[in-house]
């Protein structure tokens, strides 16, 4: 089969690495890709926004299946374009249509969906830019910490958690009054603050049944000890120590199954991945957010543990042949460490020379996130530059292998968290 992946980051690098191992694969194309992806497939200059060019490429290259990594093409209806194009509808498409993608594209949409279907989540209210004063009054009526979320897509940076009410009021001015996140914060969701360790569960679904993939937890803040501003992700671990079979059973009964049944009840077709961002509270697991694609950097840890043919699973999902079950997984622990440019998640330079990426290291995988080639030299080309996944019999061995490879690779001012693999907020009574 000929496969086209849209994306250029660590998640897409992990997809490509996994798909390239399938005996079903004929040709693998990645748009736009990166230097690491060019080692397992053919990188092409193809913008998903240029629908005519996308159609022409797929038809000329006899593409059988399209896999979308990031959320933006899904939220803006790329799946719908394929579904209703007379020459493209035969192509299998992994990713939901525009309406279903609003589970990620609009936090208010997602919260309302969860409320309708009795899915446990934090209490909330939503306010528009014309309701700024009402939003402030609502904040004044609540106890801190205060959780403010831009309703739309904000590149993983639209969630702000503040301890003090004065700061929360100023943030509302910035988000609603001054459009801090552009149109994404034209509406703001104000949520109840939940406490407990966070984790993520991932499924691949055909809209009726699903494959349960390995769970993971990621590390959002830039600094060690969960300090500093939120980022797109500084690392991940899979499996997660506190996600017991009992916890997973509760997630299945109270969250995953009601979500799938809710989509069916509302006649919303869904083929692709669902990412359940969860918190294990004293009252059980609750949904923090939905994503309509795999996470980054969780994918780099999750797929390293998958012991099945990912491409075959995707084909089954596209054909409606999924049977609800857990995926076969390797027993190893996977720890992914993200190497970022200096200054990230703020302003950061590009074009910094990278050395040592070509060196082998036992028990580890290297995924490119934000790299480019300049006159034959590998250089930085984004905030998150490389993701290193270490595999080991336990977390300590996986961590040792991941950081051994991290230390082989150098670029000016590289940032790395050294505590990836440490589980924060667990056990639940740790602060008592």
Secondary structure as UniProt FT lines:
FT   STRAND          2..7
FT   HELIX           10..19
FT   TURN            20..21
FT   TURN            23..24
FT   STRAND          27..32
FT   TURN            35..36
FT   HELIX           37..39
FT   STRAND          42..44
FT   TURN            48..49
FT   HELIX           51..60
FT   TURN            61..62
FT   STRAND          65..68
FT   HELIX           72..75
FT   TURN            76..77
FT   HELIX           78..84
FT   TURN            86..90
FT   STRAND          92..94
FT   HELIX           98..105
FT   HELIX           107..116
FT   TURN            117..118
FT   STRAND          124..128
FT   HELIX           129..131
FT   HELIX           132..140
FT   STRAND          146..150
FT   TURN            155..156
FT   STRAND          159..162
FT   HELIX           165..172
FT   HELIX           173..177
FT   TURN            180..181
FT   HELIX           182..185
FT   STRAND          187..191
FT   STRAND          197..205
FT   STRAND          210..212
FT   STRAND          216..218
FT   STRAND          221..223
FT   TURN            224..226
FT   STRAND          227..230
FT   STRAND          235..238
FT   TURN            241..242
FT   HELIX           245..251
FT   HELIX           252..256
FT   HELIX           257..265
FT   TURN            266..267
FT   STRAND          272..281
FT   TURN            282..283
FT   STRAND          284..291
FT   TURN            296..297
FT   HELIX           298..305
FT   HELIX           310..318
FT   TURN            319..320
FT   STRAND          325..326
FT   STRAND          333..340
FT   TURN            342..345
FT   TURN            357..358
FT   TURN            362..363
FT   STRAND          364..368
FT   STRAND          371..374
FT   TURN            375..376
FT   STRAND          377..380
FT   STRAND          384..392
FT   HELIX           395..408
FT   TURN            412..413
FT   TURN            420..421
FT   TURN            424..425
FT   TURN            428..431
//
